[in-house]
Each structure stands twice: as structure tokens, then as C-alpha cells.
Amino acid sequence: MGDASGAKMHEDRDWADVMNVVRGQAVQEIGWDEDCDSRISEALEDAIGEPLSTEEDNDIVDVVLLWWRKGDGDLVDGLVDATRNLGEDGRIWLLTPAAGTAGTVETGEIAESAQLAGLVQTSANRIGDWQGACLVGLSLIHISEPTRPLYI
């Protein structure tokens, strides 16, 4: 476990387990660059038993691994693009540089961009040197009706 000084956290974590990625799922990786942590991608490949799909692939996937940095453009557009191959019950793992590092995306920008793209954040995890936000379509969120008082 690291500390606030920026030390690496959770070096020995099973990233596929943290991201709930299992064998048989299809995963597409978008936005990979030299600054990305290849151990995360490799952990997902090991979990699903095959290489990750690339940005050029058009197959429907269960999970999109979207690497994003502050200078990558409009996050709403990036999220909408990431949904193109996403299956009905799929989710996007948005990975942004951790707070205090170059390319950090503010949590408020992530929340607003997700909402504008028709998504909602269901969890957040530190994943290596990256901050992960799990995003799903609004249709996957089930809001139960509040219980009404019973009058006798």
C-alpha cells in the first residue's frame, strides 16, 4: 500500500479481479499509449484468455478499457465513441492518471462527461498509477421505488 506522497499502491493486485473481468468476456482497449501500465492490459488478457480487441475492431464487447488523459480531447466524445462496440450489459473502465500526476482528469469532469454520454459511475478504484472509474449505461441502473408507509 502506498501513501499520499505518490508511492505505488496495490502492486500485487489482480487487476482483472478488481475490474470484474472474467474468462469468456470480450474486452476492447482504447487509448493505449507508452504511458499506460501494460500490466493492467496483460492481467485482463490473462483473465479472458485472449488478446484485447483494439480500437480498429468492430466486434461487440463486454468491457471497454479506456485510457484517458487531460489532453486527449473532449471526454464526452471519447465516452460516446467507447460505447459504439459496447454490448447492452457492458461497462467502460475509464482509466485516468492518478491525482497529482500529469494528465489527471478531475472527478467532477468525469461525472459530468459520463452523464452527458448517458452513463453513470458505479465504482472508483485506484488501479496501479491510474484512477479507474467504472461506467455503465443508465438502463443498467435499477432504482427501486421507495417503500410507501402502510396505513391501517
C-alpha positions in Angstrom: 0.0 0.0 0.0 1.4 3.4 -0.9 1.0 6.7 0.9 0.0 10.3 0.0 3.5 11.0 -1.3 2.6 9.2 -4.5 4.1 5.8 -3.7 2.7 3.0 -5.8 -0.3 1.3 -4.4 -1.5 -2.3 -4.7 1.4 -3.5 -6.8 0.3 -7.2 -6.3 -3.4 -6.8 -7.0 -5.2 -8.9 -9.6 -6.5 -6.1 -11.8 -8.9 -8.4 -13.7 -10.5 -9.3 -10.3 -10.7 -5.6 -9.3 -12.3 -4.8 -12.6 -14.6 -7.9 -12.5 -13.3 -9.2 -15.9 -13.6 -13.0 -16.3 -12.9 -15.7 -18.9 -15.3 -15.6 -21.8 -15.7 -11.8 -21.9 -14.6 -9.7 -24.8 -12.5 -6.6 -23.9 -11.6 -3.7 -26.1 -8.7 -1.4 -25.3 -8.9 2.2 -26.5 -6.3 5.0 -26.0 -3.3 2.8 -25.1 0.0 4.7 -25.3 3.5 4.4 -23.9 2.5 5.9 -20.6 -0.1 3.2 -19.9 0.5 0.3 -17.5 0.9 -2.8 -19.7 0.5 -5.0 -16.5 -3.2 -4.0 -16.4 -3.8 -4.9 -20.0 -1.9 -8.1 -19.6 -3.9 -9.1 -16.5 -7.1 -8.6 -18.5 -5.7 -10.7 -21.4 -4.7 -13.5 -18.9 -8.2 -13.4 -17.4 -10.1 -13.6 -20.7 -7.6 -16.0 -22.3 -7.1 -14.0 -25.5 -5.7 -10.6 -26.7 -7.7 -7.5 -26.1 -9.6 -6.1 -29.1 -8.1 -2.8 -30.5 -9.7 0.5 -31.4 -10.0 -0.7 -35.0 -12.0 -3.8 -34.1 -15.8 -3.6 -34.6 -16.9 -6.7 -32.6 -19.4 -6.2 -29.7 -17.6 -6.3 -26.3 -18.5 -6.7 -22.7 -15.9 -4.3 -21.4 -14.1 -1.3 -22.8 -10.8 -0.3 -21.2 -10.5 3.4 -22.0 -7.2 5.1 -21.2 -7.7 8.9 -21.0 -5.6 11.9 -20.1 -6.5 15.6 -19.7 -5.0 16.5 -23.1 -6.8 13.7 -25.1 -9.7 15.9 -26.2 -13.3 16.1 -25.2 -14.1 13.3 -22.7 -17.8 13.2 -23.7 -16.9 12.4 -27.3 -14.4 9.8 -26.1 -17.0 8.1 -23.9 -19.6 8.2 -26.7 -17.1 6.6 -29.1 -16.3 4.0 -26.4 -19.9 2.9 -26.3 -20.1 2.1 -30.0 -19.0 -1.6 -29.6 -20.2 -2.0 -26.1 -22.8 -4.7 -25.5 -26.1 -4.0 -23.9 -24.9 -5.1 -20.4 -21.4 -3.8 -20.9 -19.3 -1.4 -18.9 -16.5 1.0 -19.6 -13.5 1.2 -17.3 -12.2 4.7 -17.7 -8.6 4.9 -16.6 -7.1 8.4 -16.0 -3.7 9.3 -14.4 -4.0 9.3 -10.6 -4.5 12.6 -8.8 -1.4 14.8 -8.6 0.2 13.3 -11.8 0.4 14.7 -15.3 -2.8 14.3 -17.3 -5.1 14.0 -14.3 -8.8 14.4 -15.1 -10.9 15.9 -12.3 -13.6 13.7 -10.8 -16.2 16.4 -11.5 -15.3 16.3 -15.2 -15.6 12.5 -15.2 -19.0 12.6 -13.6 -20.4 15.4 -15.8 -19.0 13.8 -19.0 -20.4 10.4 -18.1 -23.8 11.9 -17.5 -23.7 13.7 -20.8 -22.7 10.5 -22.6 -25.7 8.6 -21.0 -23.5 6.8 -18.5 -23.3 6.6 -14.7 -20.3 5.8 -12.5 -20.8 2.7 -10.3 -17.4 2.5 -8.7 -14.0 4.0 -8.5 -10.7 2.2 -7.7 -7.0 3.1 -7.7 -5.5 0.8 -10.4 -1.8 1.0 -10.3 -0.8 4.6 -11.1 -4.2 5.2 -12.7 -7.6 6.1 -11.3 -10.3 3.8 -12.5 -14.0 4.7 -12.9 -16.5 2.0 -13.9 -19.2 3.5 -16.1 -22.4 1.8 -17.2 -25.4 2.8 -19.3 -28.3 4.4 -17.4 -30.5 1.4 -18.5 -28.4 -0.9 -16.2 -29.2 1.1 -13.1 -32.3 -0.1 -11.3 -33.7 2.4 -8.9 -36.2 0.8 -6.7 -39.4 2.6 -5.8 -39.4 3.9 -2.3 -41.4 2.0 0.2 -44.7 3.7 1.0 -46.0 3.8 4.5 -48.8 1.4 5.2 -51.8 3.0 6.9 -54.2 0.7 8.8 
